[in-house]
Each structure stands twice: as C-alpha cells, then as structure tokens.
Amino acid sequence: MIRGPIEMRCVVHPSVETNLRCAGCEKPICPRCMVTTPVGMKCRDCAGLRQLPVFQVSALHYLKACGVGLLLAIAFGLAWTIVRLFVPYSGIFSFVIALGVGYGVAELMSRSVNRKRGTGLAVMAGAFAGICYTLSLLVFPRFFGLHYGTGIWDLLIVAAAIAVAVNQLR
C-alpha cells in the first residue's frame, strides 16, 4: 500500500500547508514563520529573536521620559516666548527654532532614558514638542499681556517641530 505525502500544516498559520520543519524543534513552519540561521531554517522561538536593547523601553523609562519631556516643554516654551518678544518678525526664525526645539526635546528625552528609542518615545517627543509650541503661542504670552493668533504658518512651524522630534526617536 503506497501512501501519499503527509499533509503538514504550519503551527502558527494552520491554513497554510508546508513541507518545512524547524531545525531545532521539528515543528512544521511555513515560509512566513521561518527564520534563516546558520544551521538551517528555524521557528521564531528556536531562533531566539529578541528586540535590540535600545528598543526595550520599560514603564520606568516612559515615566522618566514623560517628566523630562514636560520640563523641556515648559522651559523651551518659555524661551520661545521670550524670543518672540524681543525678535520682531520672527516668522522664519521661529521655523528654525522649531527645528531646534524638536531636535532638543527628542535628544534630551533620549539621553534621560539611556539613549532608548521606539515608537512610544517618538510619539511622546512629538507631543511634547507640540505642547512646547502651544505654550509659547497661547499660554506664556498672556503673562506678558500679548495675544497671538494662530494661522497656517503656525501650524507649519509646529508640524516641523513635531516631525523632527518623532524622526529623531523612531
């Protein structure tokens, strides 16, 4: 009696037929699950895939970055307001400052958490860069009796600060 080939299904993706087995544990794996290693194809568990340490961010790192980001947003927002007070027609200069603020917020947040990176930190840096600009435009000028309007130029400036901050920590 002749038997046909044994039908194997991937352990992770049961709808996929496969003839491939892990070199370590011999579980059936499909091409989407396989990891090429020097000793053959392995499943993700046997290959020992781990995130790089720089992308392993704990809750304590997030908490520390949040505190530093808030302090930086307040400090940079106040400095930005003072620049607006003493530099008339600071439109293009504000754009350059925005790039510096975005970079500064991201870099100092990264340094506070031992140069960690990741999506969560990038989102936080972008948020604090936006908060910084909001403070400099809406909150701090009221202490000096000033009122600024928001326009398309202001949206472009804050978008530039956020983009630089996010890109720095991705």
matplotlib code that plots the C-alpha trace (Angstrom):
import matplotlib.pyplot as plt

x = [0.0, 1.5, 0.7, 0.9, 2.9, 1.8, -0.1, 1.5, 0.1, 2.1, 1.8, 1.3, -0.8, -2.9, -4.4, -1.0, 0.3, 4.0, 6.8, 9.3, 10.2, 12.1, 15.7, 15.5, 12.2, 10.9, 7.6, 6.1, 6.6, 5.6, 7.8, 6.3, 7.3, 10.8, 13.9, 17.2, 20.0, 23.5, 22.2, 19.0, 15.5, 14.1, 10.9, 10.9, 11.0, 14.1, 15.8, 15.7, 14.6, 14.7, 14.4, 17.6, 18.3, 18.0, 14.3, 13.4, 11.7, 10.2, 7.4, 10.1, 11.8, 8.4, 7.8, 11.2, 10.9, 7.5, 8.9, 11.8, 9.6, 7.2, 10.1, 11.6, 8.3, 7.9, 11.4, 11.6, 8.1, 9.1, 12.3, 10.4, 8.0, 10.9, 12.4, 9.1, 9.0, 12.5, 12.8, 10.2, 9.0, 10.4, 8.4, 11.3, 13.4, 10.5, 10.7, 14.4, 13.8, 11.1, 13.6, 16.0, 13.3, 12.1, 15.7, 16.4, 13.3, 13.9, 17.7, 17.3, 14.5, 16.6, 19.6, 17.4, 16.4, 19.9, 19.5, 16.5, 14.3, 11.0, 7.5, 6.2, 9.1, 8.8, 5.1, 5.9, 8.7, 6.3, 3.6, 6.0, 7.3, 3.7, 3.0, 6.1, 4.9, 1.4, 2.7, 4.9, 2.0, -1.1, -0.2, 3.0, 2.3, -0.8, 1.6, 3.2, -0.1, 0.3, -2.2, -1.0, -3.3, -2.8, -2.6, -1.2, 2.3, 2.0, 0.6, 3.6, 6.0, 4.5, 4.4, 8.1, 8.9, 6.9, 8.3, 11.9, 11.2, 9.4, 12.1, 14.8, 13.5, 12.0]
y = [0.0, 3.3, 6.4, 9.9, 12.7, 13.5, 16.8, 19.1, 22.4, 25.3, 25.5, 29.3, 29.5, 26.4, 27.3, 27.0, 23.7, 23.2, 20.6, 22.6, 21.7, 23.7, 22.6, 22.9, 21.6, 19.9, 21.7, 22.4, 26.0, 28.0, 30.4, 33.4, 31.9, 30.6, 32.4, 31.7, 30.7, 29.3, 25.8, 25.9, 27.2, 27.6, 28.8, 32.2, 30.5, 28.4, 31.2, 33.3, 36.6, 39.4, 43.1, 45.1, 46.5, 50.1, 49.4, 47.7, 50.5, 49.8, 51.7, 53.4, 54.7, 56.1, 57.7, 59.3, 60.5, 62.0, 64.0, 65.2, 66.0, 68.1, 70.1, 70.6, 71.7, 74.3, 75.5, 75.6, 77.2, 80.0, 80.6, 80.6, 83.2, 85.4, 85.1, 86.2, 89.2, 90.5, 89.5, 91.3, 89.5, 86.2, 84.1, 82.3, 82.4, 80.6, 77.9, 77.4, 77.5, 74.8, 72.5, 73.1, 72.6, 69.3, 68.0, 69.2, 67.7, 64.3, 64.3, 65.2, 62.8, 60.0, 60.9, 60.8, 57.2, 55.9, 56.5, 54.3, 54.6, 53.4, 54.3, 55.2, 57.6, 59.1, 59.8, 61.3, 63.5, 64.8, 65.5, 67.5, 69.4, 70.3, 71.2, 73.4, 75.4, 75.6, 77.0, 79.6, 80.7, 80.6, 80.4, 82.3, 85.4, 86.1, 86.6, 89.4, 90.9, 89.6, 87.7, 85.9, 84.5, 81.1, 80.7, 78.3, 79.5, 78.5, 75.1, 74.5, 75.5, 73.1, 70.4, 70.9, 70.6, 67.5, 65.9, 66.4, 65.1, 62.0, 61.3, 61.6, 58.8, 56.4]
z = [0.0, -1.1, 0.9, -0.4, 1.2, 4.7, 4.8, 7.3, 8.4, 9.9, 13.7, 13.6, 10.4, 10.3, 7.0, 5.2, 4.0, 4.4, 3.9, 6.1, 9.6, 12.2, 12.5, 16.3, 17.5, 14.2, 14.3, 10.8, 9.8, 6.7, 4.8, 6.7, 10.0, 9.2, 10.2, 8.4, 10.7, 10.0, 10.9, 8.8, 9.0, 12.5, 14.0, 15.8, 19.2, 18.4, 16.5, 19.7, 18.1, 20.5, 20.3, 20.4, 23.9, 22.6, 21.7, 25.0, 26.9, 30.3, 32.1, 34.2, 31.1, 29.8, 33.2, 33.3, 29.6, 30.4, 33.3, 31.3, 28.3, 30.4, 31.9, 28.5, 27.0, 29.7, 29.5, 25.7, 25.5, 27.8, 25.9, 22.6, 24.0, 25.1, 21.6, 20.1, 22.5, 21.6, 17.9, 15.7, 12.6, 13.9, 11.4, 9.6, 12.7, 14.5, 11.9, 12.6, 16.3, 15.8, 14.2, 17.1, 19.7, 18.1, 18.0, 21.5, 23.1, 21.4, 22.1, 25.8, 26.3, 24.7, 26.9, 30.0, 29.3, 28.3, 24.6, 24.2, 21.1, 19.9, 18.7, 22.2, 22.9, 19.4, 20.0, 23.4, 22.0, 19.2, 21.8, 24.0, 21.0, 20.2, 23.8, 23.8, 20.8, 22.2, 25.5, 23.6, 21.4, 23.7, 27.3, 28.1, 26.0, 28.2, 31.2, 29.2, 28.0, 24.4, 22.3, 19.2, 16.6, 15.0, 11.3, 8.7, 9.3, 13.0, 12.0, 9.7, 12.4, 15.0, 12.3, 11.7, 15.4, 15.8, 12.7, 13.8, 17.3, 16.0, 13.4, 16.0, 18.2, 15.6]

ax = plt.figure().add_subplot(projection="3d")
ax.plot(x, y, z, "-o")
ax.set_aspect("equal")
plt.show()
